[in-house]
Each structure stands twice: as C-alpha cells, then as structure tokens.
C-alpha cells in the first residue's frame, strides 16, 4: 500500500490543455453531475456536514502517537486536491482551511458502491470524510477513511500550474482560484487580518475610540484627489465617495471625543500602479492636546509594536532589502533637500529664485510655482528615492499642506510630517489647523486655484467644517496612513494587488466565439450551463472607430533626406516594468528590454490613456538614440512611439504595438 501511494501519474486535467480538451473535460464533469442528479444523489442538495476536525490540528495531535497505533476518530471536510486510484485502494489529498492531509480510501472499508462513486470524483470536488488517523509505512500521517460523501461538484478543472503564471492578471481576476491552488496567497490575507487586529488593539489600548463616518458625502471638497461621483435618487442630488475621513473625524474632536480613529475604505478616481488602487484602506486618527511630534512618537511605537506582534522581529525583509524598524531618522524637508540635492532653501529668498533653481536642476515646475511648492518638487526629484530606512520628513511648506497648522516661528512652513520606508510614503500627519479664519481662507484659495486649473471642477468649500472649528477645536495631532502599504511591507508583497483580495481590474471584452471545429460536443440539455472557453484575452482593446469622424494632422511638406532619417534608431522593445511616476498625473516610467542586455528607462506622458499594468509584457516601438533628458529627476533615454489622431476635437492616442514574436532590439527600416 504505502510503497505505491506517491508513485502515480498526474490526472489528464493537470496538463497544459487546449481549448478543445478543456471543453471536453467540462462536458465530462457536467455529465457526471447529470448522472448523479438522475440517480437522486444531487450533491448540491447537501446543506451541511458535521465538520469537527481540521488537517493541521489532526497532524499536530498525532505526532507523538507510537508507530503502529491508530489515532482519534475524525470527521473532516474540504476540497480534494489530488486523487490516485489503484484498484481496490486509493489515495487522495484533502485541503481545508488549515492545510492538507492525505486520505486512504479502501473498497472493503467504504463499501463497493461508495468506492465506485468515489472513483468518479474529480479533483476540486468538495468532500466530507469520516475515519481514523494513522501513519502509513512511508511515515505520512493520513486518514483511514470509513465514509466519504460528495458535498459539492466542481464543474471546472483546476489549473495545476496556476502558481507562478507570468500573467498575474489572471490570478487577480480569479482570486478564488488563486486561493484554492496557492495556499501561500491565503497566508498573506491571514496576515493582513492579523495586522488590522494588532493596529486596532494598539489604538484601543491607547484610549482611542473606533468610529464610522459617511462614505457618501454631499459635495467634492477642494483637495487635489479626484472623487467618484454618484447620484442619490431619493434626494435627487449628486454625491461623491469620500477621498478621506479627516474632516468628519475632526468634527468629533470638536464634539469632545478626544481620541478617535477609523479604519476607512477610501475612493479616489485616479491612476493605478503597484502602490495605488482606486479603493483602498486607511486608518486616520486624531488626538486632542498633542501635536505632530506626539504623532511621530505614536507612529514609531505603533509600527514597532505591530511588526513585533505580527512578524516577531523589527528587521523586515522587503523585496531584497533589509528594513530596520528599530531605528527611525527625523529630518526637516529643507534638511533632506539640502542633503540629497545640495540646494539650501533656507537661503532662497523669492519665488523667482526658486524657479531659477528648478530650471537649473531640471526639476518640474508646479502649476503654481511658489518657493514652497518648488521645495516640495525638489523633495520628489532628489530625496524620496533615497529614503529606504524608516524616516520622518517634517516641516512642510504651507502651499502643500492646507489642513496643517503653521509653525509659530516660521509661517511659511507647517507642523506636518510624512514617514517613508523603501522610498514610499506610508503616512501623513499634522498639528491640526484649528484657526477657523485661517482654515476658511486656505479652503477658499484651494478651491479657487482648483477651478482656475479646471474650470469645470465642482469643488466646494466645506463651510460646515469651518463652522465646527468656530465652536473650538482643541490643539490636536492627526495621522493618516495606508493599511495596504503596511501589509505590503510586512508580507513582502511587491504590489498592492497582492494584498487586496479583489483589486480593481479593467474589464475584459467577451472572447470571440470559438470555431465550430474547436467546440466539444455537448448535449442540448447542457448547452445552457456550458462553461466558457478559456483563452488568452488581450489586455488592451479598442472600441470601434468611426473613421468618418477621424481628423488627421496634415502631412509635413518639408522632405527629410534618407541619411537624416536613417540616423533615428527605431527599435522593438519589450516592456519589463511600467509604473506611474510619483507626483505626476501623466508620466509613466517604462523599464524596457531593448535587446542589449541592459535595461533602458523611458518616461512617456501617456497615463491619461493607459494604466501601467496594461502595458507590461507588450512589444512597443521606441527611438533609442535620443540624448537622455531628466524628467521628474529621472533620466529618460529615448521615446516611446505613439499614433495620434483627433475625433471631434478630442485627441486620441495609441501606443504603437507590434507582434510579440518580434524580438527585443529588432531594428525598423
């Protein structure tokens, strides 16, 4: 028995399948279901099963049982992940929420009829088993089955090689399958739950009260983040999904709830990349009678406490880097910019001087180029990428901190900090502005500037919040931080999508109908419930174009001689990575394989048209011999080629994509 238990052949459904083979497997499974239903054994009529034992506990309890002795009687349930039929006895693996355990099923123990039924079970079926624990001759703790019941039929075969697929899009879209076949994925979300539990425990222990505030808000505030807009039918009014929880929470501080926090779902109608998802989770907290230095101390203590509880150490490995959470550096923004760029903004006396420095150092000018705003741009260009170990950056310019209290001794700056780990901002905190007159003025300027840049903006001043401040907000420290990024750090996850069970995805268009000769023969009764054909779907698709409305830019009349044209080196390039450039609304950063063996970085302002994940793996065309130019502090070495046209006055852009069989570095003639 034991000598044969692992010496078996993979089931047909575990191999690479064509669409026709896949459909044939589906048809077979549906036929099995039909036969069960006709025999009065419909598994979908099962309503419960007395599951009382679990794989991990069963194995742990049996470790010290002497060899040759049987263990406890068990009643278990879970998904059958493998099956090895060998005549009168078979082996299978059962997976429940705690792990896997081997089952030994023998005809003489379960009965001939029940054993024949088991032989027709498929990998992926949900089963219930009763039996006793024993150890095989090979030493594996197993369940000797006395009864096995089919509790639910799996009508689609599991992908045996699901883990490690290059197209991770499929894993995100079908997280339910990802969780079935990749137990390590589930561990990430178990850890996420533990992180949230420890965060709540820490704040509760500090006297904070968890509260809930509205997700639907009556209007768009003046902040730069773009909201999702919806409509309330009963009230006949447009509403927006919140972009923060701050203003409601501070209303509660006014009301005397001196320490509050909310674990809040936030919605921002903006781009997506490995660090951003349109809906995400934050924790915002507010404490009366403290300031931003008090918040710094809280952050450091909270991060150390949670990391130690969840990971058991303060030395955390993240994407090949060792992060030491036991030590936190503290620098002002001016000090950090001076350290990494050499420019001392304490010596800058005017906006004009700051503009000149920005041009000299190839720093992108903000939309309203003041000294403070330019300081923030220098920080983005020179500092952030260097902040690998935990670092507090504090004293931010007032221009980029509309809700923070000004520094009493230097009103050009505010009592605000952000903290960074692995060149990523993790949280934002203030000494909260509690002067209603100052706050009203800042709100009104913010909204005016927003409407100047976007005349169609519906942003408004939250005058009710200003009224709340007029009743008196005590000196207050406030903090907001992203839960998802913290989970990424403590689970060593490269993308925010790896720590969201159901990340936002671009919908796929329906697959083209398969050709008749590729279809498996399915009986008419099965047609209504036939499974979709699995096929590779393009990530990027275009809506049909009405070419009668397309406007083409006039062709150039000036001719270019062949020698001049041939000096432009057009090459096919493979997109290895594509990410949004922080603090830029338009730029995408491409890491490209250009055939030389050395990665090429090119920045392109096409984020209005494409999300980064859409372009990874694509074959594009680029000019590779342009001189490098700095954009947002990054050297861009070339140009991605796009095709541009206009429809009804609106510019439409399409990246030039070519057949993926064209190798990286292939030259265009």
JOFEN-V863318 format. One record per run of one state. SS is the DSSP state (@ for helix, = for strand, . for the rest). FROM is the first residue (numbers start at 0). TO is the last residue. Records with the same first field share a line. If there is no record, write none. Layout:
BEGIN
SS->FROM-TO  FROM-TO
END
This chain:
BEGIN
.->0-0  4-10  14-17  38-41  45-53  62-71  86-87  96-97  110-110  119-124  135-139  152-166  173-173  181-181  205-207  210-214  217-219  221-227  232-235  241-244  254-257  267-271  273-274  276-277  288-290  311-313  318-319  324-327  341-343  347-349  360-369  386-389  400-402  404-404  407-408  421-422  432-434  453-458  460-461  470-474  491-494  499-514  518-522  527-545  551-560  566-568  580-586  593-598  604-610  615-617  623-627  631-632  636-637  640-640  647-648  655-655  657-665  667-668
@->1-3  11-13  18-37  42-44  54-61  106-109  111-118  167-172  174-180  182-204  245-253  291-310  332-340  344-346  350-359  370-385  397-399  435-452  462-469  482-490  495-498  515-517  523-526  546-548  561-565  611-614
=->72-85  88-95  98-105  125-134  140-151  208-209  215-216  220-220  228-231  236-240  258-266  272-272  275-275  278-287  314-317  320-323  328-331  390-396  403-403  405-406  409-420  423-431  459-459  475-481  549-550  569-579  587-592  599-603  618-622  628-630  633-635  638-639  641-646  649-654  656-656  666-666
END
